[in-house]
């Protein structure tokens, strides 16, 4: 089972930006 690290980082970055927008 392999999850590409780039996909994980991209998802986390997107979540962070969404959270920042709500703050």
Number of C-alpha atoms within 10 A of each C-alpha: 2 4 7 7 9 9 10 11 11 11 11 12 12 12 12 12 11 11 10 9 8 7 6
